[in-house]
Amino acid sequence: MTVSSELTHQKQRAFQPQKLSAPRNFIVPNIIKGDTSHDSLVLEIGAGKGKHALSFAAQYPERHLIAIERTRNKFDAFAKLAAQQQSPNLDAIHADAVAWIVHAIKPNSVAKIFILYPNPEQHNPNQQWLNMPFFEFLLSRLQNGGEVVLATNIEAYMDNAEQQATNIWRLPNERYQVANDSQRTHFEVKYLARGEVCWELRMQKPKGYQTRFDNWQMTVLN
């Protein structure tokens, strides 16, 4: 897909990152500090109890995964397992992902972003990830050629995400049915065991893609 010179998403209501305070006990992982190359940096939003994050870190030691989970009991379970696994290429973060990403992640620095089985927000569709103004900011953190991977068992959620990716965000994308033996997350295992269909959408940020946040960064990274 050719990127239009008049990007549809830049006509949408703009996200306002400057209004977000840093999360409590905010610390920037060493992988982000300084001039370290981020060619291998991967982000997971909503890591749950860490099943995918732990497996990914073990399988891809050359990649560095930052996995964020907001819910305390899920994060505590994740953090305990992460401490046992001791993967040097994994940072488990307890925070609201939106605020943490705004304060920690540099523009054009992330190779891949996983959003696996997010809350479908069926009663509040404005909070679905591709419906949020924040998604433009998230894309500004992604490298050219980088990828966003979204998975859900809610077909209507996937239908909307695919439509938004194509019509609003103008991202080349491909939709797949998740293999029946896939076990990336606890939710995925549960849904597939019940015989439900799970969907995956892979979206790529093309070369030359522009957002309103390409040069925006918090002044100080701790």
C-alpha positions in Angstrom: 0.0 0.0 0.0 1.3 3.5 -0.9 1.2 6.0 2.0 -1.0 8.9 1.1 0.6 12.4 1.3 -2.6 13.5 3.1 -2.8 11.0 6.0 -6.3 10.3 7.2 -5.2 9.8 10.8 -3.8 13.3 11.1 -7.3 14.6 10.6 -8.4 12.8 13.8 -8.5 14.3 17.3 -4.9 14.5 18.5 -3.6 12.7 21.5 -2.1 15.0 24.2 0.9 13.3 25.7 2.0 16.3 27.6 -1.0 16.0 29.9 0.0 12.6 31.2 2.0 12.2 34.5 4.6 9.6 34.8 3.5 6.3 36.5 4.2 5.8 40.2 7.8 4.6 40.9 8.6 5.2 37.2 12.0 3.8 36.2 13.4 3.6 32.6 15.0 0.2 31.8 18.7 0.3 30.9 17.9 -0.9 27.3 16.3 2.5 26.6 18.9 4.8 28.3 21.6 6.5 26.3 22.4 5.8 22.7 21.8 2.0 22.8 20.6 0.6 19.4 17.0 -0.5 19.6 16.9 -2.7 16.6 15.9 -5.6 18.8 13.4 -3.7 21.1 10.0 -5.3 21.4 7.0 -4.1 23.4 4.0 -6.1 24.8 1.0 -4.2 26.1 -1.2 -6.1 28.5 1.1 -9.0 29.4 -1.2 -10.6 31.9 0.6 -13.3 33.9 3.4 -13.2 31.4 3.0 -16.5 29.5 3.8 -15.0 26.1 6.5 -12.6 27.5 8.4 -15.4 29.3 8.2 -17.7 26.2 9.2 -15.0 23.8 12.2 -13.9 25.9 13.4 -17.5 26.1 12.9 -18.2 22.4 14.5 -15.0 21.1 17.5 -14.1 23.3 18.7 -11.6 20.7 15.5 -9.5 21.2 14.7 -7.4 24.3 11.1 -7.4 25.4 9.5 -4.8 27.6 6.2 -6.3 28.8 3.7 -4.0 30.6 0.8 -5.1 32.8 -1.5 -2.8 34.7 -3.5 -5.2 36.9 -1.7 -5.8 40.2 -2.5 -9.5 40.8 -1.6 -10.5 37.2 1.6 -8.5 37.4 2.6 -10.1 40.7 2.2 -13.5 39.2 4.2 -12.4 36.1 7.0 -10.8 38.1 7.4 -13.9 40.3 7.8 -16.1 37.2 10.1 -13.6 35.5 12.3 -13.6 38.6 12.5 -17.4 38.5 13.3 -17.4 34.7 15.9 -14.7 35.0 15.9 -13.7 31.4 18.3 -10.7 30.9 16.3 -9.7 27.8 13.0 -9.2 29.6 11.7 -6.2 31.6 8.4 -6.8 33.4 6.7 -3.4 34.0 3.7 -2.7 36.4 2.1 0.4 35.0 -0.6 1.9 32.8 0.8 1.2 29.3 -0.3 4.6 27.8 1.4 6.7 30.5 4.5 4.5 30.6 5.0 4.5 26.9 4.6 8.3 26.7 7.3 8.8 29.4 9.7 6.0 28.5 9.7 5.1 24.8 11.7 7.1 22.2 10.4 7.8 18.7 11.2 5.3 16.0 12.7 2.9 18.5 10.5 -0.2 18.7 10.7 -3.1 16.2 7.5 -4.9 17.2 4.5 -4.3 19.4 2.2 -7.1 20.7 -1.3 -6.4 21.9 -2.6 -9.9 22.6 -6.3 -10.4 23.7 -6.9 -6.9 25.0 -10.1 -6.1 26.9 -12.7 -5.9 24.0 -14.4 -2.8 25.5 -17.7 -3.8 23.9 -19.6 -1.1 25.9 -16.9 1.6 25.3 -15.5 1.1 21.8 -13.6 4.4 22.0 -11.2 2.5 24.3 -10.4 -0.1 21.7 -6.8 0.4 20.8 -7.2 1.3 17.1 -10.0 3.7 18.0 -7.9 5.7 20.4 -6.0 8.9 19.5 -3.1 7.3 21.5 -2.6 4.8 18.6 -1.1 7.5 16.5 1.5 8.2 19.3 2.1 4.4 19.6 2.9 4.3 15.8 5.4 7.1 16.2 7.4 4.9 18.6 7.5 2.1 16.0 10.4 1.9 13.6 9.8 2.1 9.8 9.0 -1.4 8.8 8.0 -2.3 12.4 5.0 -4.3 13.1 2.0 -4.3 15.4 0.5 -7.7 16.2 -3.1 -7.7 17.6 -5.0 -10.8 18.6 -8.5 -11.3 19.8 -11.3 -13.9 19.9 -14.0 -11.3 19.3 -14.7 -11.2 15.6 -16.4 -7.8 15.7 -13.3 -6.3 17.5 -11.1 -7.8 14.8 -13.4 -6.5 12.0 -13.2 -3.0 13.4 -9.4 -3.2 13.9 -8.9 -4.3 10.3 -11.1 -1.5 9.0 -9.4 1.1 11.2 -5.9 -0.1 10.2 -6.8 0.2 6.5 -9.1 3.3 6.4 -7.8 5.5 9.2 -4.2 4.5 10.0 -3.4 3.5 6.4 -1.3 0.6 7.5 -0.6 -2.4 5.2 -2.1 -5.3 7.1 -2.9 -9.0 7.0 -5.5 -10.9 9.0 -5.1 -14.5 10.0 -6.9 -17.2 11.9 -4.8 -18.3 14.9 -3.7 -22.0 14.7 -5.7 -24.3 16.9 -2.6 -25.5 18.8 -1.3 -22.0 19.5 -0.6 -21.3 23.2 0.8 -17.8 23.4 -1.4 -16.6 26.3 -3.6 -18.1 29.0 -6.6 -16.5 27.2 -5.6 -18.0 23.9 -5.3 -21.5 25.4 -8.7 -21.1 27.0 -10.5 -19.8 23.9 -9.1 -22.4 21.6 -9.8 -25.2 24.0 -13.5 -24.1 23.9 -13.5 -24.3 20.2 -13.6 -20.6 19.6 -11.9 -18.9 16.6 -9.1 -16.5 17.4 -7.9 -13.9 15.0 -4.6 -12.1 14.5 -4.0 -8.8 12.6 -0.4 -7.9 11.6 0.1 -4.3 10.7 3.2 -2.8 9.3 4.5 0.8 9.5 5.7 1.6 5.9 8.7 3.7 5.1 7.9 7.4 5.0 4.9 7.1 7.4 4.3 10.3 9.4 2.6 11.1 12.6 2.3 14.3 14.6 4.6 12.9 17.3 7.6 11.8 15.2 9.8 14.4 17.0 8.0 14.5 20.3 9.8 13.1 23.4 9.7 13.7 27.1 12.5 16.1 28.0 14.0 13.9 30.7 14.4 10.1 30.8 15.4 9.0 34.3 
